[in-house]
Amino acid sequence: MPNFLEVNHLKVWDKSSGEVILHDSSFKVNAESCLAVVGESGSGKSVTCRAIMRLNKPWVSQSGEILLHGENLSFLSDKEMRQKRGKTMYLIMQHGMSAFDPSTVVGVHLYETLKQHFGWNKHEAAGHMSIAMKSVMLKEPMEIMNKYPHQLSGGMLQRIMIALALVLEPDLIIADEPTTALDTISQYEVLEQFLQLRERLGCSMIFVSHDLGMVRKLADEVLVMKNGVIVEQGSTESIFTAAKHEYTRYLVSTKQTLNDHFKSVMGGQGVAKR
Ligand SMILES: Nc1ncnc2c1ncn2[C@@H]1O[C@H](COP(=O)(O)OP(=O)(O)OP(=O)(O)O)[C@@H](O)[C@H]1O
């Protein structure tokens, strides 16, 4: 399958302190495939996601090539990048709350986004959103769209983001720990929605997660990061069964130990594997 996204020699640094955050990252995401990014806190997973979207803070600089469908995003103006975000590249963050303006009801954000990308009026946007929201098990969509973000749970906000993705049909979805802030039941439900999202849109995906059980279920390939450096990339199967790097083996064995412990506590019921 052709490469859909190609990142070459991505370097990211803090201009004010001179600290290098990502040293020299190169990786690829195939068309219609999901790349999971794993690694300990502070290893640079979020900065990588934001660099692709060009959403890092103004004092953070980046160099290198980011090719999407062969188009080098580094050459695009800020205005052109804004047009790419949402419809072509779609970011789902850890806290659903951060995607929405706290001072308006969530419908306003949804209508504005859909107006920007499709030119739809409020009525058209509400119609499309209602169908998508029902499909991700959000009942009473019109009622939900009239609520402020703080009146909705984290799981509901993430599902609204997934529903919006279903309407926008982006080519690339970047999900940065989309389930970390949720309780266990909601994590499972949102993961199910991600699986369906992939199936329905056939899009490419970058999925950042601490949860290796989820990664194993969702991803085709896994990229392992440590201290701003990619230490290993391979198929999900090879990472879990035949990791080359010591750090990857450490991550996988820690997960196995936790799973075994969980199994004993739950009386034999471990975390489901693919
Ligand atoms: N806006 C910023 N300005 C300067 N440095 C930053 C900025 N954002 C992140 N960093 C630094 O970059 C490094 C990587 O951070 P990043 O948030 O990408 O890690 P992460 O792997 O996503 O961690 P976590 O799993 O905890 O979210 C950290 O040392 C962090 O302090």
The ligand as a Gaussian input file, in Angstrom:
#p B3LYP/6-31G(d) Opt

LIG

0 1
 N        4.762000      23.935000      24.477000
 C        5.914000      23.405000      24.839000
 N        7.005000      24.158000      25.016000
 C        8.163000      23.617000      25.380000
 N        8.353000      22.320000      25.650000
 C        7.294000      21.528000      25.525000
 C        6.024000      22.004000      25.102000
 N        5.159000      20.966000      25.059000
 C        5.869000      19.887000      25.435000
 N        7.143000      20.228000      25.709000
 C        8.198000      19.318000      26.182000
 O        8.388000      18.324000      25.190000
 C        8.608000      17.059000      25.778000
 C        7.640000      16.053000      25.204000
 O        6.319000      16.380000      25.619000
 P        5.030000      15.636000      25.061000
 O        3.842000      16.347000      25.623000
 O        5.109000      15.511000      23.593000
 O        5.172000      14.202000      25.724000
 P        4.195000      12.967000      25.652000
 O        5.017000      11.814000      25.207000
 O        3.006000      13.296000      24.812000
 O        3.805000      12.781000      27.169000
 P        2.401000      12.367000      27.846000
 O        2.263000      10.911000      27.606000
 O        2.607000      12.695000      29.291000
 O        1.322000      13.191000      27.205000
 C        8.488000      17.237000      27.298000
 O        9.782000      17.334000      27.831000
 C        7.763000      18.558000      27.426000
 O        8.162000      19.243000      28.585000

